[in-house]
């Protein structure tokens, strides 16, 4: 937001627009640790899906990865609810 104000982009500063990319959003908000946590989260889902041979989980992960390239999907109520619901619905029940 400060860069918007510094550059005189009042429209974006007033509306608190985000970078429309989850990777940029994580980098801006949390720096390299945020990007590394995001990579770890996606990699752990990927490894779990490969280990369990869960094609649906891989498909969902690829959709989330593609979506995160053009939108900040982990923002509150903008995608995190959908993503968590999606992964919880495809995860097998543990006994």
N, C-alpha and C positions, 0 to 999 in steps of 0.2 A: 504494500500500500504506500510505503514511503517513496518508492521509486515513481509511482503515479503522481504523487504530490510534487515531487522534485521536478519532474518533467512537465508539469502543468496539465496532466491528463485528468481533468476534473470529473468527467463522466465516469471513468473507471474507478477513481478514488472514492467518489460518493457511493457507488454501488458495491464497493468492495469486491470487484471481479477477481476471480482466481485465474491461474495460468492455463486452464483447460487441458492439463496433462498431469496425470498422477505422479509421474516421475519428477517433473519440475516442481509440483506442489510439495512433494516430500523433501526435495532438495532445498527449496526456499524456506519451508517451515522448520525443518530439523537438520539440515545440512547432510553431510555424508552418512552419519549414523542413521538418519531416516531413510535414505536410499538403500543402505545395506539391510535394514530391517525389512523393507519392502521386498527386496530381492530374496531375502531369507524366507519370507512368508510365501511368496509365489513358488520358490524352489521346493519348499517342504510339501506343498500341495502337489506339485509335479511329481516328486519322488514317491509320495504316498500313492498317487494314481497309477504310476508305472508299476510299483511293487504289487498293488492289488489288482492290476490289469483292469482298471476302471476307465473304460473309454468315455463314459459320460462325464466323469470328472475332468478328464483331459480336454474334452470339448468345452466344458464350462470354463476351465482355466484359460484356454485360448481365447474365448470370447471376452473374458475379463481383461486379459492382457491387451487385446486389440482395443477394447473400450477405454482402458486406462491410458492409451496413447493419445486419445483425443478428448478426454474428459477427466476431471478429478473425481474418480468414482468412490474414494474413501471418505469423502466429506460427509458430515452428519446429515442423514435423511436424503442424501443425493445418490446413494448407491450402496452404502455399507449394509443397509438392511437387506436389500435385494441379494447382494453377494453372499452374506452370511446365510440367508434363507436357502439360496441355491446350493451352497456347499453342504449345509446340514441336511437337505433333502436327498442328496445323492450319497451321503456317507452311510456306510452300513452300520446298523445298530450293534454296539458292542455289548457283550454280556458279561 
